[in-house]
Amino acid sequence: MNTHRFVKPIMQGLTKLHTLLYNKYGGRFLGTLFGNPICMITTVGRKSGSLRTIPLLTIPYKDDYILVASSGGSPEHPGWYYNLIHQPRIKMTVNSNTFTAHARQLSDEEKDSLWPFIIEACSFYEDYRQKTSRNIPVFICSPIS
């Protein structure tokens, strides 16, 4: 049985609820996970052209933010991955600070060098990496002045 078809609608519902609560409380409720901020990213849907806003765990790194397209170790990339590839200019909200950022997918070499930092911040990403055969993409999001 393909459990992914059941998980996807549940995750979509939880994402909508999380977004609603995050916005209502300005990130003070459901704004962190394991000491790392939950950010809201707004992307342009590559097929629809519509704005899409979703909550994602982000890892602060220097003056930038890391996003890991793990999708919980599923065999498919998350939808937001394709939106970032299509249009890397995004809006991010971190700790109620909203800014425009450029999301750049890291090369495999860059990702490998940052991976220890990523799993130190969020060890479950290593579990997700072991769970899937897909190469999990990692983005560095740099605020645009």
Beta strands, then each sheet from edge to edge (+ up, - down):
strand 1: 32-33
strand 2: 36-44
strand 3: 51-57
strand 4: 59-61
strand 5: 64-68
strand 6: 89-94
strand 7: 97-105
strand 8: 138-143
sheet 1: 1+ 2- 3+
sheet 2: 1+ 2- 6+ 7- 8+ 5- 4+
end
